[in-house]
């Protein structure tokens, strides 16, 4: 299936110092690649986004966001659909934010501030004064962005072609156990060619990427209330212990301990 284009806003105005835009992105839709004269935070309150920027192509969940500095060319879309929130931040207000695009963890407080700022944007009367309520929300958002925790291990995502076809299929069904040889036959490539192209595009072997994807999905499923055993089955692990071992190897703790830690930080 091909991707469709989401029209870019025609009423865009420079932020002063912050503008929040709320928009739904349908499944398999994306904005065309573009850049801004201001910084941007790419975030979804629900669903998963694909973000291309600075020669990176990533997938982010609702507990992650991408920072895009002034002038960074980028493309944002969604494989399965998402509720998109875009924070535009004036260059003067983003000077002490990172100089390069990066992924960071969204704290529960920052999430609620983004939701509140979007509601204020929709309101009929928003206080213009920086000392007013909207100004205080803006100041807190900027403070939270300065304190945000970078995430170096974001899930890489291909830009297109047969590697994207493969990744989209595995994302839709992470329990699919087919190996590289079977996928190579499906895509009309040799296993060696597919392996080489996969690692060149994503920096990981297919096996390593699929493990990371499964753990990405595991956090999403457990955050939605699924227990460890059901999550392991949904992701195609042969046993709960195999899932726990893989989770601990990559993330440094058991699934239950990881989720307790999230709740302790105020997560869902």
C-alpha positions as CSV (number, residue, x, y, z in Angstrom):
1,X,0.0,0.0,0.0
2,X,1.2,3.5,-0.8
3,X,1.3,6.4,1.6
4,X,-0.9,9.5,1.1
5,X,0.1,13.1,1.7
6,X,-1.2,15.2,4.6
7,X,-1.6,18.8,3.5
8,X,0.6,21.2,5.4
9,X,-1.2,24.0,7.3
10,X,-1.8,27.2,5.2
11,X,-2.4,29.4,8.2
12,X,1.0,28.9,9.8
13,X,2.3,31.9,11.7
14,X,5.6,32.2,13.5
15,X,5.4,31.2,17.2
16,X,5.8,33.9,19.8
17,X,7.2,32.1,21.7
18,X,5.2,28.9,21.4
19,X,2.3,27.6,19.2
20,X,0.7,24.1,19.7
21,X,-1.0,22.5,16.7
22,X,-3.4,19.5,17.2
23,X,-4.1,17.3,14.2
24,X,-5.1,13.7,13.5
25,X,-2.9,11.8,11.0
26,X,-4.8,8.9,9.3
27,X,-3.1,5.6,8.8
28,X,-0.4,5.6,6.1
29,X,-0.4,9.4,5.7
30,X,2.6,11.8,6.0
31,X,3.5,15.4,5.6
32,X,5.8,16.2,2.7
33,X,9.4,16.9,3.8
34,X,9.8,20.5,4.9
35,X,11.6,22.8,7.3
36,X,10.7,25.8,9.6
37,X,12.4,29.0,10.7
38,X,11.6,27.9,14.3
39,X,12.2,24.8,16.4
40,X,9.6,22.0,16.7
41,X,8.7,19.2,19.1
42,X,7.0,16.3,17.3
43,X,4.7,14.3,19.6
44,X,1.6,12.1,19.6
45,X,-0.8,11.9,22.5
46,X,-2.1,8.6,21.0
47,X,-0.7,6.3,18.3
48,X,2.8,6.0,16.9
49,X,4.6,8.4,14.6
50,X,7.4,7.9,12.0
51,X,9.8,10.8,11.9
52,X,12.6,11.5,9.3
53,X,15.1,14.1,10.2
54,X,18.9,14.7,10.0
55,X,19.3,11.4,8.0
56,X,17.6,9.5,10.8
57,X,14.3,7.7,10.4
58,X,12.6,6.7,13.6
59,X,9.4,5.5,15.2
60,X,8.2,7.1,18.5
61,X,5.5,6.1,20.9
62,X,3.4,8.4,23.1
63,X,6.1,8.4,25.8
64,X,8.6,9.8,23.4
65,X,9.0,12.9,21.3
66,X,11.5,14.3,18.7
67,X,13.1,17.7,19.0
68,X,13.8,19.4,15.7
69,X,16.1,22.5,15.8
70,X,15.5,25.6,13.5
71,X,15.9,24.7,9.9
72,X,15.9,20.9,10.3
73,X,14.3,19.2,7.3
74,X,11.8,16.6,8.4
75,X,8.9,14.4,7.4
76,X,6.3,13.2,9.9
77,X,3.7,10.4,9.3
78,X,1.9,7.5,10.9
79,X,1.7,3.9,9.8
80,X,-1.5,3.1,11.8
81,X,-2.8,6.6,12.6
82,X,-2.1,9.0,15.4
83,X,-3.3,12.1,17.3
84,X,-0.4,14.5,16.5
85,X,0.7,17.4,18.6
86,X,3.3,19.8,17.1
87,X,4.9,22.4,19.3
88,X,6.5,25.3,17.3
89,X,9.0,27.2,19.4
90,X,10.5,30.5,18.4
91,X,14.3,30.5,17.7
92,X,14.8,33.0,20.5
93,X,13.2,30.6,23.0
94,X,15.1,27.5,21.9
95,X,18.7,28.7,22.0
96,X,19.5,26.5,24.9
97,X,17.8,23.4,23.4
98,X,19.9,20.8,21.5
99,X,21.5,21.9,18.2
100,X,20.7,18.6,16.5
101,X,17.5,16.5,16.2
102,X,17.1,14.0,19.0
103,X,14.6,11.8,20.7
104,X,13.7,12.4,24.3
105,X,11.4,10.9,27.0
106,X,8.1,12.8,27.6
107,X,7.4,13.1,31.3
108,X,3.8,12.8,32.5
109,X,3.9,16.5,33.5
110,X,5.1,17.5,30.0
111,X,2.4,15.5,28.4
112,X,-0.3,17.2,30.5
113,X,1.2,20.6,29.7
114,X,1.1,19.9,26.0
115,X,-2.6,18.8,26.3
116,X,-3.4,22.0,28.2
117,X,-1.5,24.2,25.8
118,X,-3.4,22.7,22.9
119,X,-6.7,23.3,24.7
120,X,-5.7,26.9,25.2
121,X,-4.9,27.3,21.5
122,X,-8.5,26.2,20.7
123,X,-10.0,28.6,23.3
124,X,-11.7,31.7,22.4
125,X,-9.7,34.0,24.7
126,X,-6.1,33.2,25.6
127,X,-4.2,35.6,27.8
128,X,-1.4,37.3,25.8
129,X,0.6,38.4,28.8
130,X,3.5,36.1,29.7
131,X,2.4,36.6,33.3
132,X,-1.0,35.2,32.5
133,X,-2.0,31.5,32.7
134,X,-1.1,30.6,29.1
135,X,2.3,32.3,29.6
136,X,2.9,30.3,32.7
137,X,2.0,27.0,30.9
138,X,4.4,28.0,28.1
139,X,7.2,28.7,30.6
140,X,6.7,25.3,32.2
141,X,6.8,23.6,28.8
142,X,10.1,25.2,28.0
143,X,11.5,24.3,31.4
144,X,10.4,20.7,30.9
145,X,12.1,20.6,27.4
146,X,15.3,21.8,28.9
147,X,15.2,19.0,31.5
148,X,14.1,16.3,29.1
149,X,15.9,12.9,29.2
150,X,17.5,12.0,25.8
151,X,16.9,8.5,24.5
152,X,19.8,7.2,22.4
153,X,18.2,3.8,21.6
154,X,15.1,4.9,19.6
155,X,13.6,2.4,17.1
156,X,15.1,2.9,13.6
157,X,12.7,2.9,10.7
158,X,13.4,2.6,6.9
159,X,12.6,5.3,4.5
160,X,10.9,3.1,1.9
161,X,11.4,0.2,-0.6
162,X,11.4,-3.5,0.3
163,X,12.9,-2.8,3.8
164,X,9.9,-0.7,4.6
165,X,7.6,-3.4,3.4
166,X,9.3,-5.9,5.6
167,X,9.3,-3.6,8.7
168,X,5.6,-2.6,8.3
169,X,4.6,-6.3,8.1
170,X,6.5,-7.1,11.2
171,X,5.2,-4.1,13.1
172,X,1.7,-5.1,12.2
173,X,2.4,-8.7,13.4
174,X,5.4,-8.9,15.7
175,X,4.7,-12.6,16.3
176,X,5.5,-13.3,12.7
177,X,8.5,-15.7,13.1
178,X,9.7,-15.8,9.5
179,X,13.5,-15.4,9.2
180,X,15.5,-13.5,6.7
181,X,15.6,-16.3,4.1
182,X,11.8,-16.4,4.0
183,X,11.4,-12.7,3.8
184,X,14.0,-12.6,1.0
185,X,12.0,-15.0,-1.0
186,X,8.8,-12.9,-0.3
187,X,10.5,-9.7,-1.5
188,X,12.3,-11.2,-4.5
189,X,15.8,-10.7,-3.1
190,X,18.7,-12.9,-2.0
191,X,19.1,-13.3,1.7
192,X,22.6,-11.8,1.5
193,X,21.3,-8.7,-0.3
194,X,18.4,-8.2,2.1
195,X,20.7,-8.6,5.1
196,X,23.2,-6.1,3.7
197,X,20.6,-3.6,2.8
198,X,18.8,-4.0,6.2
199,X,22.0,-3.3,8.2
200,X,23.0,-0.4,5.9
201,X,19.6,1.3,6.3
202,X,18.9,0.6,10.0
203,X,22.3,-0.1,11.6
204,X,21.1,-3.4,13.0
205,X,20.6,-7.0,11.8
206,X,17.0,-8.0,11.1
207,X,17.1,-10.2,14.2
208,X,18.3,-7.4,16.4
209,X,15.8,-4.9,15.0
210,X,12.9,-7.3,15.4
211,X,13.9,-7.9,19.0
212,X,13.9,-4.1,19.6
213,X,10.6,-3.7,17.9
214,X,9.1,-6.4,20.0
215,X,10.2,-4.7,23.2
216,X,8.9,-1.3,21.8
217,X,5.5,-3.0,21.3
218,X,5.8,-4.8,24.7
219,X,5.9,-1.4,26.6
220,X,2.9,-0.2,24.6
221,X,0.9,-3.4,25.3
222,X,1.8,-3.5,29.1
223,X,1.1,0.2,29.4
224,X,-2.4,-0.6,28.0
225,X,-3.0,-3.2,30.8
226,X,-1.8,-6.5,29.3
227,X,0.0,-8.8,31.7
228,X,3.5,-10.2,31.1
229,X,2.4,-13.6,30.0
230,X,-0.2,-12.3,27.5
231,X,2.3,-9.8,26.2
232,X,4.9,-12.5,25.6
233,X,2.3,-14.5,23.6
234,X,1.1,-11.5,21.6
235,X,4.8,-10.8,20.5
236,X,5.5,-14.4,19.5
237,X,7.8,-15.5,22.3
238,X,7.9,-19.2,22.9
239,X,7.6,-18.7,26.7
240,X,7.2,-16.0,29.3
241,X,10.8,-16.7,30.5
242,X,12.2,-16.1,27.0
243,X,10.4,-12.7,26.9
244,X,11.6,-11.7,30.3
245,X,15.2,-12.7,29.4
246,X,15.1,-10.6,26.2
247,X,13.5,-7.7,28.0
248,X,16.1,-7.7,30.8
249,X,19.0,-8.1,28.3
250,X,18.1,-5.0,26.4
251,X,16.4,-2.8,29.0
252,X,18.3,-3.9,32.1
253,X,15.3,-4.9,34.2
254,X,12.4,-7.4,34.2
255,X,9.1,-6.2,32.5
256,X,7.3,-5.9,35.9
257,X,10.2,-3.9,37.4
258,X,10.3,-1.6,34.3
259,X,6.6,-0.9,34.5
260,X,6.7,-0.3,38.3
261,X,9.5,2.2,37.6
262,X,7.4,3.9,35.0
263,X,4.4,4.2,37.4
264,X,6.8,5.4,40.1
265,X,7.8,8.3,37.7
266,X,4.1,9.0,37.3
267,X,3.7,7.1,34.0
268,X,0.5,5.2,33.1
